[in-house]
């Protein structure tokens, strides 16, 4: 079974926060001791971290769940709960993260890039936090906030200096096996290679990372032959090595092969044609009459070694130039801030829905079965402007309102 996996799903769960404590000082010679309940600890975050020592997404295939540590509850005497440990999940360089809608939300292109995949829940405040001149003995505390939880799609785009592109059975795997320590499966039939292979090529003082991309066919840019899965591994290569088969049994000339391959690259991503590339004729030893094709470009034979040193020298020069032109493009992750304020919408069933992190937290963290806590939550919602927003939106007394998982009947302020 192959150990290379370039597509996977991961379920991430931030740690749950700890609940605040309800406690009062009860010591000898201390009359009417005040509240001293401690806060709950925050839950840990789940981070995805690009690591050059991770080769593929294999670790997620059978074990897709990743969960950070939970915060502990607060206790009396002002003792706060311990925060949960963050979980750092290594992924290969070049990992693209998508949400359930298929939108890219993170691109971890370089070693050390990291991104919060699931935030931990905040710890609840203890009753000591609610002491005021009007509320001298608060008998309530905030509950724990649950950590963020979701499924994410991971896709790997290989990071290589050179990507070898060609039709199936064009000699790509044989070539990379001769110039590096990579050992892909080699056989005399198309589609022998079903997954990319990376090899490190050392030539004089140069060191190149070369990717053997499974064979492309006409229509690959439209998904034929798993074209999209293969083509995405070419996107980040600095240099393209296009192999045309001089002994093509299908009778396609090298020029025709080159035109078809470049057209598929153009249709998939036009910018690929702007990359430095080298077009080389392969299998010169097996071609019956290579001159009949009038191929004037470089020719190599991975079997006999003919033309390999000039080829490696040319690739090393192209890669050195590409590296000197600047650092590889960085794909910064944009952390979009959560929507602030209060947003009121009305569903098709006539129920008003209030959205906004502060408003949702006001009801989610409060134990609304306790009268004091209910009163505090109502006051907090009013200070956040929820009542005004509902009235401006057209809500009337008796309408049903939902905030998070809490539902209640609205009562308009007639003042």
Protein Blocks (a to p, Z undefined) as FASTA:
>chain_A
ZZbdfbdcddddddddddddddddddehiahiacfbdcddddddddddddfkbmblmlmm
mmmbccddddddddehhiacdddddddddddehiacddfkopafbdcfbghiacdfbdcd
dddddfklmgcfklmbccbdcddddddddddddddddddfbdcdddehilmmmmmmmmmm
bdcddddbehkbgcdcdddddehjbccdddddddddehklnopahlmmmmmmmmmpfbdc
ddddfklfnopafklmmmmmmmmmmmmommlmmpccddddehklmpmblmlnopabdcdd
fknopoklmmmmmmmmmmmmmmmnoccdddddddddddehjdddddfkopacdedfklmm
mmmmpcfkbmklmmmmmmmmmmnommmmmmmnopaehiacdehjbccdddddfZZ
